[in-house]
Amino acid sequence: MPSTNAVDLAAHPLTAWRGPLGLPDFAHIGDGDFSAVFDAALKAHEAEIDAISSNKATPSIENTLAALELGGEALDHVSSIFWCRAGAYTNETIQALERDISPKMSRHFSAISMNEKLFARIDDLYQRRESLNLDPETLRVLEKTWKGFVRSGAKLDADGKTRLAKINEELSSLGTTFGQNVLADERDWALFLDEADLAGLPDFVKSSMAEAAEMRGRKGRYAVTLSRSIYEPFTTFSERRDLREIAYRAFTMRGQNGGASDNTSVVRDMLKLRAEKAKLLGYASFAALKLDDTMAKTPKAVHALLDPVWERALEKAAADQKELERLAAEAGSNEKFAAWDWRFYQEKLRAEKFAFDEAELKPYLQLDRVIDACFDVATRLFGITFEEKKGIAAWHPDARVFAIKNADGSERGLFLADYFARPSKRSGAWMSALKSGYKLGHGSKPVIYNIMNFAKPPAGEPALLSVDEAKTLFHEFGHALHGMLTDVTWPSVSGTSVSRDFVELPSQLYEHWLTVPAVLEKHALHVKTGKPMPKALLDKMLATRTFGAGFATVEFTASALMDMAYHARPDAPEEPLRFEAETLSTLHMPDTIAMRHRTPHFGHVFAGEGYSAGYYSYMWSEVLDADAFAAFEETGDPFNPALAERLRKNIYAAGGSKDPEELYTAFRGKMPSPAAMMVKRGLV
Ligand SMILES: [Zn+2]
């Protein structure tokens, strides 16, 4: 009779990887296999954790920390294949399993972090850490592990633990409610229009509005909805000021319309619970708790970034508004310039200043050549090379396999890539690892993959990319390099295992090399003529990048500052929306620009913990990538070998083995300043 005990983890293709090049033998994996293998792998990991925590020997790095890090190999293997399939090639069986496996995994890992005997052994090592003679990476891993337990409540007494568990549970359910409320408001509101109301709208907006109306049972009409992909183009192009105002008001009031879907009390309760949680764990505020293991570290450092940017953005936006008001007056408007006018007149200004068509660029960006460009840049910067291995089965016939070699010809690992959209793939683009690279124990070579969603061309024709798509390819390849170049001992600090405000540096930085002239001249060749992209076209494309920066920076930074205002105080405001209004007034927020996310629909911050006290990190990463690329520009050589080696050693190879501030300073010689980011955004 088959049971979970019948699974031989040492032989099953999901856990024992014996396919070509050390990959899993994908051809012999069935969807029906996952469930039983998961159960067996979870059991095996439990047994390993049990053995570590009940070991009678004095705790040592070997018998405790290393055993903990190397444990769960079978579970890692089956999980990495499963999550790859769930994202890139799913079906009903996989989806049903996902609902079953997610809670099992979360119970499993929370049991480990609540394991008192295990924590006692980690704590014993931690208290003796100074006398253990540890190398810096091992010391850091020990400290991070200990902190992880403590942040999960390991040092609390029984009452404290119970209270923390209750708080976490309530926060998680409030977060879900918050997200569902926003969705409900977005779903329930629609403004139905007729052909006569569509003045100014381009065809792509009309057709998505027609589809949205049809989905709501009003075929033949046109719906403005509160989805950003309709709301933004509608308020950008519609000539009807009255309709723009209606849409604007509905969009900014999502989650604040009274009734069952109103988020006001949800936010109030969440802020209270977060403040209580921080206090329980010994932190001055929720922001202090969240920032503790980031590069920024403190709310003060976040403000040191955001405050000067805010001042500059306000000035830029005020100057931009004058120009837009002039345009509005010329167009015959005698109304006071309002928030629902901004996008509309900004688009008119853009069309006037930069008349150019994205479609002109596409023939120069062939997928295969952009992939070559990614590889070529990596070779020039870091010495690694890529060789495609044809005929090797991965999770789907479209997935391609590349062997990575070091400069001396030795094997570095594997890179897999799955570029084309299909219905079984979720949208977006991402990087992940089937296996991460590390040296502990027998060591492991990285197996990294990228997933994209480019439109598949008809057979025999080359795939062409837009500029944004080519940028995405470079971005995700930058994350992939973070995984592929990793050179650390401990698995838990391998590759992209770094803090939230540091993880986008390798990816966003890599994007800069796409527009380096030498790269485009070599790889951006016209699909028919083979000629490189004309300089004039490239210049036009680069010039549009800073347009509208005042507006974009104000709407983003206002949300980031509000996130900090809520979370950097020791308590919680009784009336969050009044607090929002007061904070905006102190900041001198212009009434002609709305925050990118107002409190009652700020999903990054309230629909789960994700970016709470962390919305700033998008801009933080931008500061890092602009400053890091400026280092190359300052030398006059985008491939400066000495700098490239420092970049490899301290950023791409270092993972989370050292504090990010220390790593960045070792690369750049100093901490980043926002100056290069402000130039890149066109704020100076
Ligand atoms: Zn990214």
Residues whose N, C-alpha, C, O or C-beta is under 5 A from the ligand:
A	BS01	ZN	E504 S507
